[in-house]
Amino acid sequence: MMSQKLKIVIDKAACCGYGVCAEICPDVYKLDANGIVYVDDAIVPEGMEDLAREGAEACPQAALAVVDA
């Protein structure tokens, strides 16, 4: 079964730099010099879907969403 492509949506204004997302899923979520989240690619790598969702759901500020690409 082919897995569906997922995309990460970031609300940078809501990000307070807790870094929980990057602790849970460092292969997807990165932190810039100010501790604000970013991703190298908005498309979630194959096999990382569950961790990407977990990282987004763990955000205390709800600054991340994982949606269908």
C-alpha positions as CSV (number, residue, x, y, z in Angstrom):
1,M,0.0,0.0,0.0
2,M,1.4,3.4,-1.0
3,S,1.4,5.8,1.9
4,Q,0.0,9.2,1.3
5,K,2.2,12.2,1.2
6,L,2.0,14.5,4.1
7,K,3.1,18.2,4.4
8,I,4.1,20.2,7.4
9,V,2.5,23.6,8.0
10,I,4.3,25.9,10.4
11,D,2.9,29.0,12.1
12,K,6.2,30.7,12.9
13,A,4.4,33.5,14.8
14,A,3.1,30.9,17.2
15,C,6.4,29.1,17.8
16,C,7.9,29.9,21.2
17,G,11.0,27.8,20.7
18,Y,10.2,25.0,23.2
19,G,11.9,22.5,20.8
20,V,9.7,19.6,21.7
21,C,9.0,18.8,18.0
22,A,12.8,18.7,17.3
23,E,13.4,16.4,20.3
24,I,10.7,14.0,19.1
25,C,11.5,14.1,15.4
26,P,14.9,15.7,14.7
27,D,15.0,14.3,11.2
28,V,12.1,16.6,10.2
29,Y,12.0,19.5,12.7
30,K,15.0,21.8,13.0
31,L,15.5,24.9,15.1
32,D,17.1,28.1,13.8
33,A,19.5,30.3,15.8
34,N,16.6,31.8,17.7
35,G,15.0,28.4,18.5
36,I,12.2,28.8,16.0
37,V,11.2,25.7,14.1
38,Y,11.7,25.2,10.4
39,V,11.9,22.2,8.1
40,D,14.3,21.6,5.2
41,D,11.4,20.2,3.1
42,A,7.7,20.7,3.9
43,I,7.0,17.2,2.6
44,V,7.3,14.6,5.3
45,P,9.9,11.9,4.3
46,E,8.5,8.4,3.8
47,G,8.5,6.4,7.0
48,M,8.6,9.5,9.2
49,E,4.8,10.2,9.1
50,D,4.1,9.0,12.7
51,L,7.0,10.8,14.3
52,A,6.2,14.0,12.3
53,R,2.6,13.8,13.6
54,E,3.8,13.1,17.1
55,G,6.2,16.1,17.0
56,A,3.5,18.4,15.7
57,E,0.9,17.2,18.3
58,A,3.4,17.7,21.1
59,C,3.9,21.4,20.3
60,P,2.6,23.4,23.4
61,Q,1.7,26.4,21.1
62,A,0.0,24.3,18.3
63,A,2.4,26.0,15.9
64,L,2.6,22.8,13.7
65,A,0.2,20.9,11.6
66,V,0.7,17.8,9.5
67,V,-1.8,17.8,6.6
68,D,-2.3,15.9,3.3
69,A,0.1,17.2,0.7
